């Protein structure tokens, strides 16, 4: 009698297989056989009425029915889902000939953008972009730049010391210039810039920071003069602020250059007439520069009687603040993308 029930259920499963056309019908069929009152479930519940010596065989037969149905169910479900997916793909086909939609994921870092722009200009003139350690020796950060221990000029570059007075966080990227000259062995011409992070003991406010970026440059060759420096400065300033911008030199003093100059540019906002940006002077200070001091050349292995050169240094944040009309240095280091969204004057004119 029991075998007859199993055969009836098995026959019914085979009959129902051909009636399934969608997932709903398949799920209804699962309830019919494996639900609380399903055929296979009811058979399994009858095991309590089976003599003990027959329970094992009875249970095996119930399990065979369950496996038979589950195998059919899994296979049919996969088949129906594949049909649905193919229908969706046909209806939702993507036309790859259409232009892509631009997705804005964030805003480029202004300082990195400016550094890359400066690097491109100098590389086009044959300069190398050189990197160096931020943790530096006093020897390279001060002494080989003609700033011996006890020199008052160190006060303006007071930095953070890590071990005694010999290891520190570099206060300028000039040590990279020294290391590059040492590698030249006093024989190889040098054209390089060294963008990087620097540190000084300073209170953070709208125009100062204990951490900031510099872009310094060095050229060492034969018969180099201030006119070579002036031409180089003109090129980079015109690239950053427009072809109408002019540059000028004012006498200054730095320990590692002689003569030394301050670099000013004519105000790009008022054309030199005087405004709030240039403090009514018509000029804006953007850099320090000069002819490399003979002592610096000598300490790095270059004979100042044969070699000469020029060096310059820009404050990256200073240039970016001028170029992008930013009046608070701290904007570069916060996380508000609305404040660091990059744009230049040409883009603003086009948008207007």
C-alpha positions in Angstrom: 0.0 0.0 0.0 2.7 2.4 0.9 4.6 1.7 -2.3 1.5 2.6 -4.2 1.4 6.0 -2.5 5.0 6.7 -3.4 4.3 5.7 -7.0 1.2 8.0 -7.1 3.2 11.0 -5.9 6.1 10.3 -8.2 3.7 10.0 -11.2 2.0 13.3 -10.1 5.4 15.1 -10.0 6.1 13.9 -13.5 2.7 15.2 -14.7 3.1 18.5 -13.0 6.6 19.1 -14.5 5.1 19.9 -17.9 2.6 22.5 -16.6 5.2 25.0 -15.2 5.5 28.2 -17.3 6.8 30.8 -14.8 8.4 31.3 -11.4 5.0 31.8 -9.7 3.7 28.4 -10.9 7.0 26.8 -9.9 6.8 28.2 -6.3 3.1 27.1 -6.1 4.2 23.6 -7.1 6.8 23.6 -4.3 4.2 24.5 -1.8 2.0 21.6 -3.2 4.7 19.0 -2.5 6.9 20.5 0.3 4.6 22.9 2.1 3.1 22.2 5.5 0.3 20.1 3.8 2.3 19.1 0.8 2.2 15.5 -0.5 5.8 14.7 0.4 5.5 16.4 3.8 2.4 14.3 4.6 4.2 11.1 3.5 7.1 12.0 5.8 4.7 12.5 8.7 3.3 9.0 8.3 6.6 7.5 9.3 5.4 7.4 12.9 2.7 4.9 11.9 5.2 2.6 10.2 6.6 -0.5 12.0 10.1 0.0 13.2 11.6 -2.6 10.9 10.1 -0.7 7.9 10.9 2.9 8.9 14.4 2.9 7.3 13.1 1.8 3.9 10.2 4.2 4.2 12.4 7.1 5.0 14.7 6.4 2.1 11.7 6.4 -0.3 10.5 9.8 1.1 14.0 11.2 0.7 14.1 9.9 -2.9 10.9 11.8 -3.7 12.2 14.9 -2.0 15.5 14.7 -4.0 13.5 14.1 -7.2 11.4 17.2 -6.7 14.3 19.4 -5.5 16.4 18.5 -8.5 13.6 19.4 -10.8 12.8 22.6 -8.9 16.5 23.9 -9.0 16.9 23.1 -12.7 13.5 24.7 -13.7 14.2 27.8 -11.6 17.5 28.3 -13.2 16.0 27.9 -16.7 13.1 30.4 -16.0 15.5 33.0 -14.5 17.8 32.7 -17.5 14.8 33.3 -19.8 13.8 36.4 -17.7 17.3 37.7 -17.8 17.6 37.3 -21.6 14.2 39.1 -22.0 15.5 42.0 -19.8 18.7 42.3 -21.8 16.8 42.5 -25.0 14.5 45.2 -23.7 17.3 47.1 -21.9 20.0 46.9 -24.5 22.6 49.7 -24.2 23.5 51.6 -27.3 27.3 51.9 -27.0 27.3 54.5 -29.8 25.7 57.1 -27.5 28.1 59.5 -25.7 29.0 58.5 -22.2 27.5 60.4 -19.2 30.2 62.3 -17.3 30.2 61.2 -13.6 31.8 63.6 -11.2 33.5 61.7 -8.4 35.2 64.6 -6.6 37.4 67.6 -7.1 41.1 67.5 -8.0 43.5 68.8 -5.4 44.3 72.4 -6.2 47.9 72.2 -5.0 48.6 69.0 -7.0 47.0 70.6 -10.1 49.3 73.6 -9.8 52.4 71.6 -9.2 51.7 69.4 -12.3 51.2 72.6 -14.3 54.6 74.0 -13.2 56.3 70.7 -13.7 55.0 70.5 -17.3 56.5 74.0 -18.1 59.9 73.2 -16.6 60.1 69.8 -18.2 59.5 71.4 -21.5 62.6 73.5 -20.9 64.7 70.4 -20.1 64.4 70.4 -16.3 64.2 67.2 -14.2 61.7 66.8 -11.4 63.6 65.5 -8.4 62.3 64.3 -5.0 64.1 64.0 -1.7 63.5 63.0 2.0 61.3 65.1 4.2 63.3 63.9 7.3 66.6 65.6 6.7 70.0 66.2 8.2 71.0 69.6 9.5 74.0 69.4 7.2 71.9 69.4 4.1 69.0 71.6 5.3 71.3 74.4 6.7 75.0 74.0 6.7 75.6 73.2 3.0 73.3 76.1 2.1 75.7 78.6 3.8 73.7 78.7 7.0 76.1 77.4 9.8 75.0 76.6 13.3 74.2 79.7 15.3 73.4 81.8 12.3 70.5 84.2 13.0 68.9 83.2 9.6 68.0 79.8 11.2 65.4 81.6 13.4 63.2 82.3 10.4 63.3 78.6 9.4 62.9 77.1 12.9 61.6 73.6 12.3 60.9 70.4 14.2 63.9 68.3 15.4 63.6 64.6 15.7 66.9 63.6 17.2 69.1 66.1 19.0 70.1 68.9 16.6 71.1 66.8 13.7 67.9 65.3 12.3 64.9 67.4 11.5 61.9 67.9 9.3 63.2 69.9 6.3 62.3 73.6 6.4 62.7 74.0 2.7 63.2 71.8 -0.4 66.7 73.2 -0.9 68.4 70.1 0.5 67.2 68.3 -2.6 69.3 70.8 -4.6 72.3 70.1 -2.5 72.0 66.3 -2.9 71.6 66.8 -6.6 74.8 68.9 -6.8 76.7 66.3 -4.8 75.7 63.6 -7.3 77.0 65.9 -10.1 80.5 65.6 -8.7 81.3 69.1 -9.8 81.2 68.2 -13.4 77.6 67.8 -14.6 75.3 70.7 -15.5 72.1 70.7 -13.5 68.5 71.7 -14.4 66.0 70.6 -11.8 63.0 71.5 -9.8 62.0 69.9 -6.5 58.4 70.3 -5.4 57.6 69.0 -1.9 56.4 69.3 1.6 58.2 71.4 4.1 57.8 72.2 7.8 58.4 75.1 10.1 57.4 76.1 13.7 54.6 78.5 12.9 51.1 79.2 14.1 48.4 78.2 11.7 46.2 81.0 10.4 44.8 82.3 7.1 48.3 82.8 5.6 50.6 80.6 7.7 51.0 76.9 8.4 53.4 74.6 10.2 53.3 72.5 7.0 53.3 73.8 3.5 54.5 73.0 -0.1 57.4 74.6 -2.0 58.5 74.4 -5.6 62.2 75.2 -5.8 64.4 75.2 -8.8 68.1 75.1 -9.6 70.2 75.6 -12.7 74.0 75.1 -12.7 76.0 75.6 -15.8 78.7 77.8 -17.4 78.2 81.6 -17.8 74.8 81.8 -16.0 73.6 85.3 -15.1 70.6 87.1 -13.7 69.2 87.5 -17.2 68.8 83.8 -17.5 66.9 83.7 -14.3 64.7 86.6 -15.4 63.8 84.8 -18.6 63.0 81.6 -16.8 60.8 83.5 -14.3 59.0 85.3 -17.1 58.1 82.1 -18.8 56.5 80.4 -15.7 54.7 83.5 -14.5 53.1 84.1 -17.9 52.1 80.5 -18.0 50.4 80.7 -14.6 48.9 84.2 -14.8 48.6 85.1 -18.4 50.8 86.6 -21.2 50.1 90.1 -20.2 51.9 89.7 -16.8 55.3 91.2 -16.4 57.9 90.3 -13.8 60.5 92.4 -12.0 63.4 91.9 -9.5 64.0 93.7 -6.3 67.3 93.4 -4.3 67.0 91.1 -1.3 69.2 88.9 0.9 69.3 85.1 1.2 72.2 83.1 2.6 72.4 80.7 -0.3 72.3 83.2 -3.2 74.4 86.3 -4.0 73.0 88.5 -5.4 69.5 87.7 -4.2 66.2 89.1 -5.4 62.5 89.2 -4.6 60.4 88.4 -7.6 57.3 90.5 -8.2 54.7 90.3 -11.0 52.4 93.0 -12.3 49.0 92.6 -10.8 46.9 90.3 -13.1 43.7 91.7 -11.5 44.1 95.4 -12.1 46.9 95.4 -14.8 49.2 97.3 -12.5 46.8 100.2 -11.7 46.4 99.2 -8.0 43.7 97.1 -6.3 43.1 95.2 -3.0 44.9 92.1 -4.3 48.2 94.0 -4.9 47.6 96.3 -1.9 47.4 99.3 -4.3 51.0 98.9 -5.5 50.3 97.3 -8.8 52.8 94.5 -8.0 52.6 91.1 -6.2 55.5 89.3 -4.6 55.6 85.7 -5.7 59.0 84.2 -5.1 62.6 84.5 -3.9 65.6 83.9 -6.1 69.2 84.7 -6.9 72.5 83.6 -8.2 73.8 80.5 -6.3 76.3 81.6 -3.7 79.9 80.6 -4.4 80.1 78.9 -1.0 77.2 76.7 -1.8 78.8 75.7 -5.1 82.1 75.0 -3.5 80.6 72.9 -0.6 78.8 70.8 -3.2 81.9 70.2 -5.3 81.5 72.8 -8.0 84.3 75.3 -8.7 82.7 78.8 -8.6 85.4 80.0 -11.0 84.1 77.7 -13.7 80.5 77.2 -12.7 77.6 79.5 -11.9 73.9 79.1 -11.5 70.6 80.4 -10.3 68.0 79.2 -7.8 64.4 80.2 -7.1 61.7 79.1 -4.7 57.9 79.5 -4.9 55.4 78.9 -2.1 52.9 76.5 -3.7 50.0 77.7 -1.6 50.9 81.3 -2.3 50.7 80.8 -6.0 47.5 78.8 -5.7 45.9 81.5 -3.6 46.7 84.1 -6.1 45.7 82.0 -9.1 42.4 80.7 -7.8 41.3 83.7 -5.7 41.6 81.9 -2.3 42.1 84.0 0.8 42.6 81.4 3.4 45.4 78.9 3.2 43.5 76.4 5.4 41.1 75.8 2.5 43.7 73.5 0.9 43.7 71.1 3.8 40.0 70.8 4.7 37.6 68.3 3.3 34.9 70.5 1.9 34.9 69.9 -1.9 32.8 73.0 -2.5 35.7 75.1 -1.3 38.5 73.3 -3.1 36.7 73.0 -6.5 39.3 74.0 -9.0 38.8 76.7 -11.6 41.0 79.3 -13.2 40.2 82.8 -14.6 39.8 81.6 -18.1 37.2 79.0 -17.1 35.3 81.6 -15.1 35.2 84.0 -18.1 33.9 81.1 -20.3 31.2 80.2 -17.8 30.2 83.9 -17.5 
